[in-house]
Amino acid sequence: MPPKLSRGDRRLLFVAGTLFLIMVSVALFISSGQGSKAEVPTTYSTGSGGAKAAYLLLQQSGYTQSRWERPLDELPNSAHQVLILADPEEAPTKQEREGLTKFISDGGRVIATGMVAGIYLPRSASTVDFEGVSWKEARGVTPSAITRAAPVIVLGSQAYWDSTIVASPLYADGEHTRVVKYNYGKGEVIWWAAATPLTNGGIQEMGNLDFFLACLGDAPSEVLWDEYVHGYRASLGASVTHSPVMWIFLQLALLSLAILATFSRRNGPIFALAKKPRLSPLEFVNTLGGLYERANAAAVAVDVSYQRFRYWLTRRLGMASNASVADLRAAIAGRLNFADERLGPALAECESARYNPSLPPAEALRLVQELDDYALKLRLFRVSRKEKEKV
């Protein structure tokens, strides 16, 4: 017969199951957002920020194209190919950057968009624009085949080109250069501030389609859309790592840990309970009292009680710890509105009794009791007061 789960085990299992369902729901929500409606310039997305419209347009126009889902260091060495590197999400590795540089040197053309894409290029000079990310019109500033095809374009203003780096500016918005072009080896690099002209929402803006087609050049041998930088990988393991499936595995791991914790609470090693102290608090008091009695140290008991009384009294009154009895009595009467003719003499007796080695135990008990009574009346020891009420 299987063992029954305790109430605590059932509560733990319920909480773990609830968390699992919440994480699955979140993963499904993220997965739906990263699917066909993802707002990233990938050829798989039909969202406003996707690039599926441009991909289908080139396909219907007769361009030879494919989706590149492998690292950049595995790019082919054939010339007259165009690689579209649209808003990569991660910085490149050293091997990927070297592979892209070799691709350009061998005669390839790269259309790179966004600030992060500038890190991939041989001349890394893109700068983030903190003023905003709205779409702006950019006008051609240098005569070229591209600016003749589209004198004015519309693109996002997330980044701009560093003017100190040598490149031919093609478009600017009056403040910053948004599109540049430069040759490297046998190839060419065209950098855009954003991928707006090739996105589903931006390709229909004024001049953007003509601009995009002009950047591709005359009859490229093949257009490669880099999907590796968007998380689409040729290998199954790499795709799982960069997809919501990874979150499902994490959820399963969390559920396994919850089940293991539930099981181990009843089947793990059993530890002996901590032993209770041999003496109860009252027995401790009796033992301590016996020590004082055998040592004939009644004055020490008065001294301890008196020092404790003075500490809390001066702390409440805001006075120095060495204040005189007369000053304490005046402060109590004035600030606490407490008048008792016996208080002053009692404090004076305690002052002298704590230095009397032959103080009788009965006299010491009386003084300690008086201090305790005044402490309760002045509300100095709240904890002691509750303990006394319980007794």
ABEGO torsion letter per residue (X at the ends): XBBBBBAAAAAAAAAAAAAAAAAAAAAAAAAAAABAABBBBBAABABAABAAAAAAAAAAAGBBBBBBABBAAABBABBGBBBBBBGBABBBBAAAAAAAAAAAAAGBBBBBBEAAAAAABABBABBBBAAEABBBBBBBABBBAAAAABABBBBBAABBBBAABBBBBABBAGABBABBBBBBEABBBBBBABAAAABAAAAABBGAAAAAAAAAEBGBABBBBBAAAAGBBABAAAAAAABAAAAAAAAAAAAAAAAAAAAAAAABBBBBBBBBBABBAAAAAAAAAAAAAAAGAAAAAAAAAAAAAAAAAAAAAGBBAABBAAAAAAAAAAAAGBBBAAAAAAAAAAAAAAABAABBAAAAAAAAAAAAAAAAAAGABAAAAAAAAAX
